[in-house]
């Protein structure tokens, strides 16, 4: 029996993704119109063609899937279970909230390992595939300094800065995720298999927008880059030229209203031209040291075992019973973000979600209201 998150609805969403010409945007449009992915395949060709954006070719693709009773997706789901690949659909409460509200969020995310999609602090670290010794040293040093901030590191498991970030995070006992541009039945580059396995063993893992047996293709890298950009709260670019994957990822993150940081380089350093360009054009904050990141993000060190740390630990344990949006609202309040309008500016949740979370937290006695539409944490 199929498990690992592969409900009939998830399998139907996978089948939508397998239909040529139907991407996340059209797929979500279909689901909204018919009420569910399963209902999409219960409709007729005339029903599909009666919708804006569904032409004869797309209707034909849907009919082929319907005639085969979503056989391809069922077979993939069974193979995913054998490969320990988890499927998390966009209707699943565990689906990452940072991605969920993006127009091109994948209908289904695939993962291996131990992925806490809604970790409180996620930092993407990317850069050139041919880093300088200084770039490598800075990546290692900064990640080691960030270990006390209870973060997750996200990157692309590629050569260069990516793999330095993953390796350093492992050594520093920081959970880290690798986002792949292919199916999770294999690891590319093959030289990174051992590190990929360590990531899965150390409270992290691998993520993909593609089902198993999808082979790597240059066209898939932009899709991979949007997942890296969308998952993180902040993105750090260590070294980059003016063209390439790092600049694409940074541009996507900037468009998603994520905080982008770039380490500046000397004017004549070819390997830092991209970072200097982003800083000059206000696409990225200048990051001269770790403090530039944590102060901008409002991150505080993880509680220690001291008396005060024990008290903070009790606070964090209270948060374990909250849903992701309630946890985020409590973190904002502790950081001093007290107005719902300011919370909305963080671009993570809708106004209605924030208002509902505040009401629920107030009913739980964890939040009190103040004059001027301000809220205060009571724990």
N, C-alpha and C positions, 0 to 999 in steps of 0.2 A: 504494500500500500504506500502511495506517495506521501512523503512528509517533508520535513525541513522547510516549512513555509509554503509548500506548493499546493495551495487550495485550487479549486476549479477556477476561481476568479483570477488568481495569479497566473495559471496556465493560459487562460484566455488572453491576459495581457501580454504574455510572452508571444502568443501566436500573432497578436496585433503587431508586435515588434518584428516578427518574421515576414510580415506582408510587405512586399516591395513597394516603396513609396509612402508608407504610413509610418511616420516618425512619432516622437512623443507628443508634439503639438496636435497633429491630426488625431492621434490615438486618444488623447484626453478629450478632444472635441467629440469624438464618437461615443466615448463612455458617458460624457455628460448628457448627450442627447438621448441615449438609450437606457441610461440608468446604471449600467454595469458592463464590463467587458464580455461577460457571458451573454448578456442580452444583445450585444452587437452581433454575435454569431447566430442568434436566434431570429434576427431580422431577415428581410428579403432584399434582393438586389434593388427593387424599386424603392424600398425604404432607404437604402443607402444613397441611391442616386437622387433622392429628394432632398438631400442635405447639401448645403453650400460646401464646396471644397472637395466633394467626392465625385470624381469623374468616372467615366466608363472603365478606364484601366484599373483604378483603385477598387471599384465595385467587383471587377473580375477577380482581383487578388483575394478579396474577402470571400467571394464565392468558392474559390479553390480551397481555402482553409476550412470553410464551412462544410464542403463536400467531404473533406478528409477528416472531419470531426476533430480538428486541431491536433491531428496525429503527430506532426513534427514537434509541437510544443510538449505534448505528453511524453514522447520519447526522450526529449531533452531533459524534462523534469525527472524522469526515472534515472537517467544517467547522472544528473546532478546529485541525486541522493546517494548514488554509489560513490561519487567523487567527493562527498561531504561539502558540496557547494550549496550554500543557503540562498534562497530567493526571497527578497523583501519587496513587496509591491507597494505602490504609492498609496494604496488604501489601508496599508498596515499601520497601526499606531506607532510602531517602532521605526518607520521610515524616517530618515534624517530630516528634521524640521528645516535645517538650513537649505536643503534642496527643494523641499516640497512646494514652496510657493514660487519657484522659478518656472517660467513658461515652458522651458525645454527640459524639465526634470524627467529622467527616465521613468518609464512605467514600472520597470522592475530593476532592482539592483542585485547583483550577485556578489557573494563574498565567501571567503574561507578564513577560518580562524575565529578570533574573539573580537568582534567589532561592536563597540558601544556607540551606535550611530549618533546619539545625542550627548556625547561627552561635552562637559561645560566649556572647554577651551581647546580649540583646534587650530594649529599653525601649519600652513603649507610652506615648505622650503624647496625652492627650485633654483636652477642655474645652468650654466654651460656644461656641456659634456666634456669639455677640455679645460678644467679649472687650473688656475695657477696654484703654486704652493701656498700663497697667502689666502686664496679663496678657500682652499681645503682647511687651513688652520683656523680661519674665522668661523667656518661652518662648525667645526668640531668644538671650538671654544664656546661659541654662543649656545649651542645645544646643551653642553654641559652646564652652563650657567642657568639655562631655562628649566633644568630638571626639577627645581624646587617649586615651579609654578603650576604643577598638576595639569600639564598639557598633553595633547596627542600631536604627533608629527605626521604630516601627510606629504607624500611625494610620489614620483612616477616610477621608481625602481630602475631608472635608466642609468647609463654611465655618467660619471662626473659628479656634480654636486648632489644629485638625487641619491646615489648609492652611498656617498659619504654621510649624508643626513640619516639614512636608514641605519647604517652601521653604527654611527655615533649614538643614535637614540637607543639602539639595542644595548650598547655598552653602558649607557647611563640609566638603563632600566626605565626608559620612557616608551609607552605604547606607541607604535607607529604603523601606519597603513600605507600600502603600495597600491596605487591605482593603475590598472593595466589597460593596454590598448588591444586586448585580445581575450579569448576565453580563458577561464581559470583552470582548465585541464592541464596547462603547461605554463612555464615561466620563461619569459624572454627579457633580457639576455639569459642564456642558460648558465652563464657564470654566476648569476645571482640567485640560483636555486637554494643554496644553503642559507643565505641571508633571508630569503623569502620564507623558508621553513622556520627559522628562528623567530621571525616576526609573528608567525601564527602561534608559536609556542609561548611567546612572551606578551600575552594580552593584546595582540594586534592582529594583523592579517592582510589579506589581499582583496581588492575590490575591482569589479568590472561592470561595464554597461553592456557587455556582450555575453551571450550564452557560451557554454563549453563548445570546443571544436571550432570556434571562430579564430581564424588565423590572423596574425598581425598584418595590417595594411596601412600605408602612409595616411590614407583618408581617415583612419580611426583615431589618430593622435589628437586632432582638435576636439573630438568627443571625449577622449580621456582627459584632456586639459580642462574642459568645462566642469568635470566632476571634481577634479582637484580644487579648482577655483570656488565651486559652489559649496563644497564641504567645509571649508575653513572659515574661521572668523577673521584671520589675517594671513597675508601671504608675504613671505620674505624672498626677495631675489638677491642672490649672493653675487654672481657674476653673469653677465649676459651681453651678447652683441646686440645690434639694433634689429636683427632678424632672428627668427627661430622660435622654438616651442616655448621657451621661458617668456618671451615677450607676448606671445599669443595668450598664454595662461594669465599673465599679469593684466593684459588688456581685458580679458573676460572677467577676472576678479574685480577690476575697477568698474566694469559695467554692472556687476552684481552689487556694487556699493560695499565691497569688502575693503578693509584697510590694507593697502599694499605698501610694503617697505622695501627699499632698495639700498644696498650698501654702495656708497659712492666710490669712484675710482679716480685716478689721476686723468687729466684731460686727454692725454695721448695713449691711454690704455685701451687697446681694441676690445679686450675682454670685458670692459666696464662701460662701453659706449651705450648699451641699452639701459643700464642702471642710471647713468648720468642723464640720459634722454628723458626717462620717466620722472626723475626728480625735477629737471628743468621745466618740464611741461605739466608739473603738478599732478602727475598720474600716480606718484608714490611719495610717501614720507621718506626723508633722508634718515637712514639708520646708521648712526656712528657707533652705537654700542647697544647692548641688550636693553639697557634702561630706556632707550628711545622707544622700544617696542612695548615693554610692559607698562610704562607710564601712559603712553597713548591709549593702550587697550584697557587700562585700569586694572591690570592683573596684580594680585598680591600673592606672596609665597604661600605654598600649601602649609597648613598647621603642622607644627612640630609636636613632640611628645611632652612639651612643657605644660604647666598648669593651664596657661592661656590656650595652648594648642589643644589640650584635652577638651576645653570648653568649646572651641571652634569645631572640634571633631564631633561633639554632641550636636552642634548646629547642623553639620553636614549629614549626620545620621537622620535628623528630622527631615531633611530634604529627600531622603531615599523614598519616602512615601508620596512624593509629589510627582506629577506628570512633567514632561520636558518643558512646557511653557511656564508652569508654576515655578519650577527650579530656576529657569532663566529670569523670571520676574524677581524672585528673591535675590538672585545674584546682583541684578541691577540695583535693587534697593540698598543692598549692603555696600555697593560701589558708590552710592550717592545719587543714583538716577531715580528721582522720586515722582516725576510727572509722567503720566501715560503718553503725552505727546512726545516727550524726550525718548521714551521707550520705543515708540513707533519709529523714530528716526534711526534706530539701530538696524532697521530693515530685516528683521528676523521673523516677526509675527505681524498679523493684521491687527487693526484697532479692535475689532470685535474679540479676537483671541486674547488680547492683553486685558481688555475690560472684564471678560469672563474669568480669567485667571485671578485678577485682583479681587473680584467679588468672592470667588471660592476661597482664596487665602484669608480674606477678612472673616468669612464664616468659620474658618478653621482657627481663628484667633491668632494668626501669624502676622497679620498686617492691620494697621490702624490708619484711618484717614485723618488728614490735617487740612487746615484752611488753604485755599488756593489750589484745590484739586491735587494735593500732594499726598503721598503715601509713605509710611514708615514701617520698617520691619520690626516686629516685636520680639523676635527670638535672637 
